[in-house]
Amino acid sequence: MPDHKLFDEKTRSFYRRLELNNDKEWFEAHRKEYNQTVLDPAREFVVRMGQKLADLRPDLVYAPKIDQSIFRIFRDIRFSKDKSPYKTFLGILWWEGANKKMECPSFYFQLDCSRIFLGCGLYQFSKKQLEKYRQVLTDDSSGKELIQAINQSDANGEFEIGGKYYKNVPRGFDKDHLYADYLKHNGLYFSYTSEFPKEFGTEAFVEWCLRQYKEMLPLHNWLVKVFGEED
């Protein structure tokens, strides 16, 4: 038996029941269960995965704490019609760079009651990053490097590329540019969605996730090269 906590069916069960009982009374009655079946294994997962990823990227940053690598469960409902107070999924982040963590290239993990979601990239560029991204993308050399990184990351066609936001190529750029479609992005990332693999609940689950992150690594490397310094 492992001497540390692992995600398992109890983790999934908590989120399954939270979906049906998304209110403060239910959550407070099950807070101890949340701590034991979600937070404890999440902290362990942050460290174990972080150590594996740091073998690939030694400057990777992570911390097994809420509001650092572990996203808080409370939803921001100030401007939302949905007033459900709690997120029905767990989010974890490992990042690299000198900016605030959400403005750094990162590896992302998400778990809910029915699926695993893995991501790698930069979810949304800051204003300065967007300007730099467009300049770099339209440079013949660095633009080609990005496309090579994208193709290498998704050599098997298993990932979805995200971040496309604008309907049209931004003003001032050639709408017929070779990489015009990427000029419509305000972020750039790969994602991988899966049902729970047989490795879930075992020691092998970290390695299962790591295999997907390794495939996405060329994109991460390119993004760190471009955005690794503080804006």
Stockholm file with secondary structure:
# STOCKHOLM 1.0

chainA/1-231         MPDHKLFDEKTRSFYRRLELNNDKEWFEAHRKEYNQTVLDPAREFVVRMGQKLADLRPDLVYAPKIDQSIFRIFRDIRFSKDKSPYKTFLGILWWEGANKKMECPSFYFQLDCSRIFLGCGLYQFSKKQLEKYRQVLTDDSSGKELIQAINQSDANGEFEIGGKYYKNVPRGFDKDHLYADYLKHNGLYFSYTSEFPKEFGTEAFVEWCLRQYKEMLPLHNWLVKVFGEED
#=GR chainA/1-231 SS CCSSCCCCHHHHHHHHHHHHCCSHHHHHHTHHHHIIIIIHHHHHHHHHHHHHHHHHCTTCBCCSSBTTTBCCSBCCCTTCSCCCCBCSSEEEEEECSSSCGGGSCEEEEEECSSCEEEEEEESSCCHHHHHHHHHHHTSHHHHHHHHHHHHHHTTTSCCEEEEECCSSCCTTSCTTCTTGGGGGEEEEEEEEEECCCTTTTSTTHHHHHHHHHHHHHHHHHHHHHHHCSCC
#=GC SS_cons         CCSSCCCCHHHHHHHHHHHHCCSHHHHHHTHHHHIIIIIHHHHHHHHHHHHHHHHHCTTCBCCSSBTTTBCCSBCCCTTCSCCCCBCSSEEEEEECSSSCGGGSCEEEEEECSSCEEEEEEESSCCHHHHHHHHHHHTSHHHHHHHHHHHHHHTTTSCCEEEEECCSSCCTTSCTTCTTGGGGGEEEEEEEEEECCCTTTTSTTHHHHHHHHHHHHHHHHHHHHHHHCSCC
//
